[in-house]
Amino acid sequence: MISRGITSVALSLAALIPAALIPGSFGCSTSQRTSQNVRPSASPAEAAPADSGALPGVSAAQPAGSPATAATGVAAKATGGARFEPDIVTDVQGAMGTEVSLVAITSREKGVTDVELAFEQAWKEVERLEGLLTSWTAESDVGRVNQGSAQWVSVASETAFVVERSLLSSRLSQGAFDISFHTLGELWRFGDAQELNPRVPTPSQVAQARKLIDYRKVEVELQPPRVRIGREMRIDLGGIAKGYIVDQIVKVLRDRGLGSFLVQAGGDLYGAGRKPDGSAWVSGVRDPRGPRDRSFAVIDLTDHAFSTAGDYARAYVLNGKRYHHIIDPRTGYPATESRSVTIWAPDALTADAIDDAVFILGPVAGLKLVESLPGVGALIVDKNNKVWVSERLQGKIKMVAEPTPGL
């Protein structure tokens, strides 16, 4: 659940570090809030990776206290003879097993207090939805579904909707994405229960767990909202719920009149509107084998989302082979075709719903899936460190370095 105890302290934005996405887990961490005035800057800050040690639009190399922080390049403009210098308001809280960051720029109509009230409403919505969609409590909708296998279980309309979208992603990817992977996730232990001395499961253990993986045995009805799964099966919405919740945060902030903001939950990101100088929000795409704060590409975000799936967030190397948390449900083992996949989409749910699937499918089949979906693009680093860019992202992606080689 969301951690509380918000403090109002003067922090540089570069110190507010969103954690890497942890698929399949919902946990807690500390909370931080800060607001500061946006001063003029000679040039925009270099973008940082979405799951790096800096917020999107913040240069990872920028010294603390420098004016070139998030929404840099913003020159306060005179309007009606009065000079207006917008503030940037940032709030970071632990939710969904990662750190969720909200960043908004004030306007003449919506000041710091308005932004903070909007953020409070957004956190309430996150807590409500997390309580429905987490698999870590028996009282959640997902927890009750898992306990009532082979029986219809009444759920909230939001839960039924997310399950329905999950099944659509499964069909589109021919089973590469499958919310019934829970038993495999527990077997590999890449989440909060990760072992200090990891051991690769035996082939017989993997084969046994795979018997309970089959999205076709997950049923959902929207009216009335209810879900039924096969006997002894369990589902986990960790691979898609963050995207849905990001979209709901976006809706809350827009309903409260905010027009320029960022929402980030680990590798899931949405950029709304533009910075006050008219330029787009910019974020980097993390180098899968480089330092955590190194980007190999940058992308503009204006009323768009992206989600990154990488084999570095939860991983270990054993006997010269990398094992990671993105499990191919068709084999029961970590997927091997990709190192990183970034999906660019009109909404965060769509991006989150297919990034793992494209990662598992690999660049050829994955790009075919991407191009079949309206308004969706992809940036892929494959198993050989080759970069693939989908047609819709041609001209929108700026390559700043070659991805770092390595195992």
C-alpha positions as CSV (number, residue, x, y, z in Angstrom):
1,M,0.0,0.0,0.0
2,I,1.0,3.7,-0.2
3,S,3.4,4.7,2.5
4,R,2.5,7.8,4.5
5,G,4.3,10.4,6.5
6,I,4.9,13.0,3.8
7,T,7.6,15.5,4.6
8,S,8.0,18.9,3.0
9,V,11.8,19.3,2.6
10,A,14.0,21.2,0.2
11,L,15.5,18.5,-2.1
12,S,17.1,18.8,-5.5
13,L,15.0,17.0,-8.1
14,A,17.9,14.8,-9.0
15,A,17.7,13.4,-5.4
16,L,14.2,12.0,-6.0
17,I,15.0,8.7,-7.5
18,P,12.3,6.5,-8.9
19,A,13.1,2.8,-8.4
20,A,13.1,0.4,-11.2
21,L,9.9,-1.4,-12.0
22,I,9.3,-4.5,-10.0
23,P,6.7,-6.6,-12.0
24,G,4.3,-8.6,-10.0
25,S,4.8,-6.9,-6.6
26,F,3.2,-4.2,-4.6
27,G,5.1,-2.7,-1.7
28,C,6.0,0.3,0.3
29,S,8.8,2.9,0.6
30,T,9.3,6.4,1.9
31,S,7.5,9.5,0.7
32,Q,9.0,12.9,-0.3
33,R,7.5,16.1,-1.5
34,T,9.1,19.3,-2.8
35,S,8.2,22.4,-4.8
36,Q,10.5,24.9,-6.3
37,N,10.4,27.8,-8.6
38,V,11.4,27.2,-12.3
39,R,14.0,29.7,-13.3
40,P,15.1,30.5,-16.8
41,S,17.7,28.2,-18.3
42,A,20.0,28.6,-21.3
43,S,19.2,25.2,-22.7
44,P,17.2,22.1,-21.8
45,A,18.7,19.5,-19.5
46,E,19.8,16.3,-21.0
47,A,17.2,13.6,-20.5
48,A,17.7,10.8,-18.0
49,P,16.4,7.2,-18.3
50,A,12.8,6.6,-17.1
51,D,14.0,4.2,-14.4
52,S,17.3,5.9,-13.7
53,G,18.5,8.0,-10.8
54,A,16.7,11.2,-12.1
55,L,13.3,12.2,-13.1
56,P,12.3,12.5,-16.7
57,G,13.5,15.8,-18.1
58,V,16.2,16.0,-15.4
59,S,19.8,15.6,-16.4
60,A,21.4,12.8,-14.4
61,A,24.7,14.8,-14.6
62,Q,23.1,18.1,-13.5
63,P,24.6,19.3,-10.2
64,A,22.2,19.7,-7.3
65,G,20.8,23.2,-7.0
66,S,21.4,24.0,-10.7
67,P,18.6,25.9,-12.4
68,A,18.5,23.3,-15.2
69,T,16.2,20.9,-13.5
70,A,12.9,19.3,-14.5
71,A,11.1,21.4,-17.1
72,T,14.3,23.3,-17.8
73,G,14.5,25.7,-20.6
74,V,11.4,27.4,-19.1
75,A,11.6,31.1,-19.4
76,A,9.2,33.0,-17.2
77,K,7.1,35.1,-19.6
78,A,5.4,38.4,-18.9
79,T,1.7,38.4,-19.3
80,G,-0.3,41.5,-19.1
81,G,2.7,43.3,-17.8
82,A,3.1,40.9,-14.8
83,R,6.0,38.5,-14.7
84,F,4.9,34.9,-14.0
85,E,7.5,32.3,-12.9
86,P,5.9,28.8,-12.7
87,D,6.7,26.4,-9.9
88,I,7.5,22.8,-10.3
89,V,5.8,20.6,-7.7
90,T,7.1,17.0,-7.1
91,D,5.7,14.3,-4.9
92,V,7.2,10.8,-4.6
93,Q,5.6,8.0,-2.7
94,G,6.0,4.2,-2.4
95,A,3.3,2.2,-4.1
96,M,2.9,-0.9,-6.3
97,G,6.3,-2.2,-5.3
98,T,8.1,0.9,-6.7
99,E,8.4,4.6,-6.2
100,V,5.7,6.6,-8.0
101,S,6.7,10.1,-9.0
102,L,4.3,13.0,-9.7
103,V,5.7,16.2,-11.3
104,A,3.6,19.2,-12.3
105,I,4.1,22.7,-13.5
106,T,1.9,25.4,-12.0
107,S,0.1,27.9,-14.1
108,R,-1.6,31.2,-13.5
109,E,-4.8,29.4,-12.9
110,K,-3.5,26.5,-10.8
111,G,-0.9,27.3,-8.2
112,V,1.1,25.1,-5.8
113,T,-1.8,24.5,-3.4
114,D,-4.1,23.4,-6.3
115,V,-1.4,21.0,-7.5
116,E,-0.9,19.6,-4.0
117,L,-4.6,19.0,-3.6
118,A,-4.7,17.3,-7.0
119,F,-1.8,15.1,-5.9
120,E,-3.6,14.1,-2.7
121,Q,-6.6,13.0,-4.7
122,A,-4.4,11.0,-7.1
123,W,-2.7,9.2,-4.1
124,K,-6.1,8.2,-2.8
125,E,-7.0,6.7,-6.1
126,V,-3.7,4.8,-6.3
127,E,-4.4,3.4,-2.8
128,R,-7.9,2.3,-3.8
129,L,-6.9,0.7,-7.0
130,E,-3.8,-1.0,-5.5
131,G,-6.1,-2.5,-2.9
132,L,-8.2,-4.1,-5.6
133,L,-5.4,-5.3,-8.0
134,T,-2.6,-6.5,-5.8
135,S,-2.0,-10.2,-5.5
136,W,-0.2,-9.8,-2.2
137,T,-3.2,-9.7,0.1
138,A,-6.0,-12.2,0.4
139,E,-8.6,-9.4,0.7
140,S,-7.9,-7.8,-2.7
141,D,-10.0,-8.7,-5.7
142,V,-7.1,-10.7,-7.2
143,G,-6.5,-12.4,-3.8
144,R,-10.1,-13.5,-3.6
145,V,-10.1,-14.7,-7.2
146,N,-7.0,-16.8,-6.5
147,Q,-8.6,-18.3,-3.4
148,G,-11.8,-19.1,-5.2
149,S,-10.3,-20.9,-8.2
150,A,-12.9,-22.7,-10.4
151,Q,-15.6,-20.4,-9.0
152,W,-17.0,-17.1,-10.2
153,V,-15.8,-14.3,-7.9
154,S,-17.5,-10.9,-7.9
155,V,-14.9,-8.1,-8.4
156,A,-14.9,-4.4,-8.9
157,S,-15.5,-3.1,-12.4
158,E,-11.9,-1.8,-12.6
159,T,-10.6,-5.3,-11.8
160,A,-12.8,-6.9,-14.5
161,F,-11.6,-4.3,-17.0
162,V,-7.9,-4.9,-16.4
163,V,-8.4,-8.7,-16.6
164,E,-10.2,-8.3,-19.9
165,R,-7.4,-6.1,-21.3
166,S,-4.9,-8.7,-20.0
167,L,-6.6,-11.5,-21.9
168,L,-6.7,-9.3,-25.1
169,S,-3.0,-8.9,-24.8
170,S,-2.6,-12.6,-24.3
171,R,-4.6,-13.3,-27.5
172,L,-2.7,-10.7,-29.5
173,S,0.6,-12.1,-28.4
174,Q,-0.4,-15.8,-28.7
175,G,0.2,-16.4,-25.1
176,A,3.5,-14.5,-24.7
177,F,1.8,-12.4,-22.1
178,D,-0.2,-14.4,-19.5
179,I,-1.6,-13.2,-16.2
180,S,-1.8,-16.8,-15.0
181,F,2.0,-16.9,-14.7
182,H,1.9,-16.5,-10.9
183,T,3.1,-20.1,-10.1
184,L,6.1,-19.6,-12.3
185,G,6.8,-16.2,-10.7
186,E,6.8,-17.9,-7.2
187,L,9.1,-20.6,-8.5
188,W,11.7,-18.3,-9.9
189,R,11.5,-15.9,-6.9
190,F,12.5,-12.7,-8.7
191,G,10.1,-10.5,-6.6
192,D,10.2,-9.4,-3.0
193,A,11.0,-13.1,-2.0
194,Q,14.1,-13.2,-4.2
195,E,16.8,-15.4,-2.7
196,L,20.2,-14.1,-1.7
197,N,21.8,-17.2,-3.3
198,P,19.6,-17.8,-6.3
199,R,19.1,-21.3,-7.7
200,V,17.7,-22.2,-11.1
201,P,14.6,-24.4,-10.8
202,T,14.9,-27.9,-12.0
203,P,13.2,-28.8,-15.3
204,S,10.7,-30.9,-13.5
205,Q,9.7,-28.0,-11.2
206,V,9.3,-25.8,-14.3
207,A,7.2,-28.4,-16.1
208,Q,5.0,-28.8,-13.0
209,A,4.4,-25.0,-12.7
210,R,3.7,-24.7,-16.4
211,K,0.7,-27.0,-16.1
212,L,-1.1,-24.2,-14.3
213,I,-0.3,-21.5,-16.9
214,D,-3.1,-21.0,-19.4
215,Y,-4.8,-17.7,-20.0
216,R,-7.6,-19.5,-21.9
217,K,-8.8,-20.8,-18.6
218,V,-9.3,-17.3,-17.2
219,E,-12.8,-16.0,-17.7
220,V,-14.2,-12.5,-17.1
221,E,-17.5,-10.8,-17.4
222,L,-18.0,-7.1,-17.2
223,Q,-21.7,-7.0,-16.3
224,P,-21.9,-8.0,-13.5
225,P,-18.1,-7.8,-13.0
226,R,-16.7,-11.2,-12.1
227,V,-13.8,-13.4,-12.8
228,R,-13.2,-17.2,-12.7
229,I,-9.9,-19.1,-13.1
230,G,-9.1,-22.8,-13.5
231,R,-8.7,-25.0,-10.4
232,E,-5.4,-24.4,-8.5
233,M,-4.5,-21.6,-10.9
234,R,-3.5,-18.1,-9.7
235,I,-3.4,-14.8,-11.5
236,D,-1.1,-11.8,-11.1
237,L,-1.8,-8.4,-12.6
238,G,1.7,-7.0,-11.8
239,G,2.6,-6.9,-15.5
240,I,-0.3,-4.6,-16.5
241,A,-1.8,-2.9,-13.4
242,K,0.8,-0.2,-13.1
243,G,0.0,1.1,-16.6
244,Y,-3.7,1.2,-15.7
245,I,-3.1,3.0,-12.4
246,V,-0.8,5.5,-14.2
247,D,-3.7,6.3,-16.6
248,Q,-6.1,6.8,-13.6
249,I,-3.6,9.2,-12.0
250,V,-3.5,11.1,-15.3
251,K,-7.3,11.3,-15.3
252,V,-7.4,12.6,-11.8
253,L,-4.9,15.3,-12.5
254,R,-6.6,16.4,-15.7
255,D,-10.0,16.5,-13.9
256,R,-8.4,18.8,-11.3
257,G,-7.4,21.2,-14.1
258,L,-3.7,20.4,-14.4
259,G,-2.3,20.5,-18.0
260,S,1.5,20.1,-17.7
261,F,2.7,17.1,-15.7
262,L,4.5,13.8,-15.6
263,V,3.5,10.5,-13.9
264,Q,6.0,7.8,-13.4
265,A,5.7,4.4,-11.8
266,G,9.1,2.6,-12.3
267,G,9.3,1.9,-16.0
268,D,5.8,3.2,-16.8
269,L,5.6,6.9,-17.7
270,Y,3.1,9.4,-19.0
271,G,3.9,13.0,-20.1
272,A,1.0,15.4,-20.3
273,G,1.1,18.7,-22.1
274,R,4.3,20.7,-22.6
275,K,6.7,22.7,-20.6
276,P,5.9,26.4,-20.3
277,D,8.3,27.3,-23.1
278,G,6.4,25.1,-25.4
279,S,8.9,22.3,-25.6
280,A,8.1,18.7,-25.0
281,W,8.9,16.7,-21.9
282,V,11.9,14.5,-22.7
283,S,12.9,11.2,-21.2
284,G,15.8,8.8,-21.7
285,V,15.7,5.1,-22.4
286,R,18.0,3.2,-20.1
287,D,21.1,1.4,-21.5
288,P,20.4,-2.2,-20.5
289,R,24.1,-3.0,-19.8
290,G,25.3,0.5,-18.9
291,P,25.2,2.3,-15.5
292,R,21.7,2.9,-14.1
293,D,21.8,6.6,-15.1
294,R,23.0,6.1,-18.7
295,S,20.6,6.6,-21.6
296,F,21.3,5.3,-25.1
297,A,18.3,7.1,-26.6
298,V,15.9,9.9,-25.8
299,I,12.2,10.5,-26.7
300,D,9.8,13.4,-26.6
301,L,6.6,12.8,-24.7
302,T,3.6,15.0,-25.3
303,D,0.3,13.5,-24.1
304,H,1.8,10.1,-24.6
305,A,3.0,7.1,-22.5
306,F,5.8,4.7,-22.7
307,S,6.7,1.6,-20.7
308,T,10.1,-0.2,-20.6
309,A,10.7,-3.9,-19.9
310,G,14.3,-4.8,-19.3
311,D,16.3,-7.9,-18.3
312,Y,18.2,-5.8,-15.7
313,A,15.6,-4.8,-13.1
314,R,15.5,-8.2,-11.4
315,A,18.3,-10.5,-12.6
316,Y,21.4,-12.5,-11.7
317,V,24.2,-14.2,-13.7
318,L,25.0,-17.8,-12.9
319,N,27.6,-19.9,-14.7
320,G,27.9,-17.3,-17.5
321,K,24.1,-17.0,-18.1
322,R,21.7,-14.2,-17.2
323,Y,18.4,-15.1,-15.5
324,H,15.8,-12.4,-15.1
325,H,12.2,-11.7,-14.1
326,I,10.5,-11.7,-17.5
327,I,9.5,-15.3,-17.8
328,D,8.2,-16.8,-21.1
329,P,5.1,-18.6,-20.1
330,R,5.4,-20.9,-23.1
331,T,8.7,-22.3,-21.9
332,G,8.8,-21.5,-18.2
333,Y,12.2,-19.9,-18.4
334,P,13.4,-16.3,-18.7
335,A,12.9,-14.9,-22.2
336,T,16.1,-14.8,-24.4
337,E,15.3,-12.7,-27.5
338,S,15.6,-9.2,-26.0
339,R,17.5,-7.1,-23.5
340,S,15.2,-4.1,-23.4
341,V,11.8,-3.1,-25.0
342,T,10.3,0.4,-24.8
343,I,6.7,0.7,-26.0
344,W,5.4,4.2,-26.9
345,A,1.6,4.4,-26.9
346,P,-1.3,6.8,-26.4
347,D,-2.0,5.5,-22.9
348,A,0.1,3.7,-20.2
349,L,-2.2,0.7,-20.0
350,T,-1.6,-0.2,-23.7
351,A,2.2,0.3,-23.3
352,D,2.3,-1.8,-20.1
353,A,0.1,-4.5,-21.6
354,I,2.5,-5.3,-24.5
355,D,6.0,-4.4,-23.4
356,D,6.6,-7.8,-21.8
357,A,5.0,-9.6,-24.7
358,V,7.2,-7.9,-27.3
359,F,10.2,-8.6,-25.1
360,I,9.4,-12.3,-25.1
361,L,8.5,-12.4,-28.8
362,G,11.7,-10.7,-29.9
363,P,12.1,-8.0,-32.5
364,V,10.6,-9.7,-35.6
365,A,7.4,-11.0,-34.2
366,G,7.3,-8.2,-31.6
367,L,7.4,-5.4,-34.2
368,K,4.7,-7.1,-36.2
369,L,2.5,-7.0,-33.1
370,V,3.4,-3.3,-32.5
371,E,2.6,-2.2,-36.0
372,S,-0.8,-3.9,-35.8
373,L,-1.9,-1.6,-33.0
374,P,-2.9,2.0,-33.8
375,G,-0.6,4.7,-32.4
376,V,1.9,2.3,-30.9
377,G,5.7,2.3,-31.5
378,A,8.6,0.3,-30.1
379,L,12.3,0.6,-29.5
380,I,14.0,-2.8,-29.0
381,V,17.5,-3.8,-28.0
382,D,17.7,-7.5,-29.0
383,K,19.8,-10.3,-27.5
384,N,22.7,-9.4,-29.7
385,N,22.6,-5.7,-28.7
386,K,21.2,-4.6,-32.0
387,V,18.7,-1.7,-31.9
388,W,15.4,-2.0,-33.7
389,V,13.0,1.0,-34.1
390,S,9.4,0.6,-35.3
391,E,8.0,2.7,-38.2
392,R,6.0,5.0,-35.9
393,L,9.0,6.0,-33.9
394,Q,11.2,6.8,-36.9
395,G,12.2,10.4,-36.4
396,K,10.9,10.5,-32.8
397,I,13.8,8.6,-31.2
398,K,17.2,10.3,-30.8
399,M,20.0,7.9,-30.4
400,V,22.7,9.4,-28.1
401,A,25.0,6.3,-27.7
402,E,25.4,2.7,-28.7
403,P,24.0,0.3,-26.1
404,T,26.8,-1.0,-23.9
405,P,27.9,-4.6,-24.8
406,G,28.1,-7.3,-22.1
407,L,26.4,-10.4,-20.8
